[in-house]
């Protein structure tokens, strides 16, 4: 697992994981930003990584990045919302619900 990368122009965070045959594969999250709040619109893992916990490790990396950068997250994606329900210890980075306009 490599460090999480942020591509602000693409409105995306991504992280590389080692696939079953040693190949580099990605997990990523697309977001919309309003100020210091990021609405997590979509989280996706390469199909070869699914079921192995890579997306969960990515979410933890995303939470750590948000804490380090003083950002708040609002999960819109079903996977991200479910992940936060299973990890109440990460609630400190959650934004209060309010309408978010897409600044893409």
MOMO-V52613 format. One record per backbone hydrogen bond with DSSP energy under -0.5 kcal/mol. CO is the residue of the C=O (numbers start at 1). NH is the residue of the N-H. If there is no record, write none. Layout:
BEGIN
CO_NH / CO_NH
END
This chain:
BEGIN
5_14 / 6_8 / 7_10 / 7_11 / 7_12 / 11_31 / 12_7 / 13_29 / 14_5 / 15_27 / 16_2 / 17_19 / 17_25 / 19_22 / 23_19 / 25_17 / 26_46 / 27_15 / 28_44 / 29_13 / 30_41 / 30_42 / 32_39 / 34_37 / 36_72 / 37_34 / 37_39 / 38_40 / 38_74 / 39_32 / 39_41 / 40_76 / 40_77 / 42_30 / 44_28 / 46_49 / 46_50 / 47_50 / 49_52 / 49_54 / 53_57 / 54_58 / 55_59 / 56_60 / 57_61 / 58_62 / 59_63 / 60_64 / 61_65 / 62_66 / 63_67 / 64_68 / 65_69 / 66_70 / 66_71 / 67_70 / 72_38 / 73_95 / 74_40 / 77_81 / 78_82 / 79_83 / 80_84 / 81_85 / 82_86 / 83_87 / 87_90 / 88_91 / 90_93 / 91_94 / 93_73 / 101_103
END
